């Protein structure tokens, strides 16, 4: 093999000292043809082989290829690795070659056969005011001195990167809708396309390809705000990678240290300030700050409806002997004068209101979980005072 030093010596001997090709060949041990090639052009190093020979593995390559082809119909986690191929060859075919040889061949064969090839993606610039991504995250907060597990709703513009984050006690459909409503208000308009995972609050059934059977209430909500939902393929969360990144960013930056607040509303006001201040941030690879891009984008958003979506749930119930009403597996007190009466309950995300006819007789902060009681003392003291106690 010709080294760089030998290349340099041959050209120097001929061009500087005038040595003949035959003499240089005798001194270096290379053929005259090699010397002539050196004198004609630049050093080209080693010439790669067009085809890698496998003298020991050769009789088994068809078998290996067939195993790898069969893998296309198998689950990804149950396909042949190079080590498994090597072990099978030794056990089933008494193969005597090295594992390194098998590894090299399997790597080349998988590439050639298109087995386990990693996906690549075409970078593209999102269009202004068209798409936003939506997701949920989980965090801890200390509310009124109690460590509380919360869900936080995230909505992020694909074009500007501007985002909205708000905490809720749960991720039920009512909270899901309320997150959208608050998000649309924050952005000052509605994105024509929203991208999701296959959330049960939105999707009733996943069909072949991109087709979905939408939840009835979600479909009504979508129709009210006139946006088009787009759902990721199963197990392909990277299809909404921007908001996936936002979930982690919000948790690391807005929830560390663990936030303390006297109420959930106070915590959400802090998060709102964080989201607004993010507008001065410039995302890597972008020429302008988030708010500069957003100013251009908001002109392309759909306008908000004149009347906000009501987003409330109603239920009928009967006051029991404890002067409480059971709703959603939790109990709320009413004045004792309404014992055993039928009442109407209106459920909001944060509040519960109880009506007797058209009269509101009680209002409570909403409870989540099972078998919790919200008892207001005035509901029971009123009955005692009326009896002169």
Steps between C-alpha positions, in 0.01 A plus 500: 500500500622846412551739793511879488875494573565267206283716274695808599837323456416376147391842376797676663749246363367541147417873490785638712783251456413369154499131587362257245177306554688169494741617770218628724312171460810306605554722806141495626400147405196620304431420136581742220127538432445614861783752470350634175159546668664690784680732262177565306273619780422573863514252782163321519556279801336161521248394242187369673378158408196493279377188673599362841586130475383264776697178441394331826150646522426461129306169521264651759413841353182378328380354830572826684325703230189283531492543879521877458231507230267303728560761771306757297180320603602469865462745792792741524601369840513142373735537205848359453792689643852428370573307821190285455598427138850398613363272774252334263772435244714330764214297646318402180774502236824437695641833379869541589555866403526806722222714646664813351454363148135424568441845648650671196293295257173541693548877511549513121217254433246690712584815309468322166174324592342798676460321832494706819599809310467808718263764372624829365295815471481791260540832682226751419399846618148510647253741346403808699178479700398152392609231748529469876579193710322395820607268781480434875778484759513400867653699788495547876406824675439599860155656526396634842790306653391166346710321239266456203539308176381713208463467125611790284354577159740615227426667166788606273509676164714315246591819315586750773572262789278710728342280764231484765513290820229465765451255790185301579415241766435239228499452124133417459316623195365810673853607601617411150243735347569772754873479418417561133271793583765667717764423238299655217447810714874518575589480129219737399357256245454138397756294311339336194679170576571346842727195533446242777581157629206260485345632822191319626341840570506561123518160326247225547651253255818484290439376146740409223750771402409852613127434540348541846153480656478816710343524842157663460558785747845571356360505147242757612774710665718476188209608284431799725855634458535378140846344521616175341650236734796295382605194700845340514555141396502266796835501681626793291506783753786665308241608243417779746854537630469873569240462775671184630805720554282769660370255762857433613604866472204620711563238767874581524463878487157587639465220759850500653518549791161344572264801490307608809173691479190571706275388216504343157398833347801672657728232355344541155552878511872438556510258209328757281776753581764239410330434166485871422867556588598212269399728213842670522675167448668426165487135396824358361506519120235775483578854391239667720376479858181307582281810536624646171393183320174494693410856395512381141317179581201630696365672188453156343308340790126438491306756704351402835121445516298788646374270776736264684418128503299435820706195609282401792340174612164468671356227716185441699524375858315476830612645831558222757456487878841667553386802294752405230477429130711223348649595165781319319560280810549797733264683736415871523291660773188716455295689760313250717166657404534324162538152649349226280426749217592436141761745374695576184881501507719695256860380479785722383865401497570686824158553656170330578173694519177352637154636407153445638283600207659822375647593839867432572516351850869393522836550338816290562851451368485181295642183651684231305547143612253279688297535822611854584273742688469877467297622799437870558423583867243768416279236337457328837522800735208662321275210604619518864440876522153467352413275795644743755797280592 
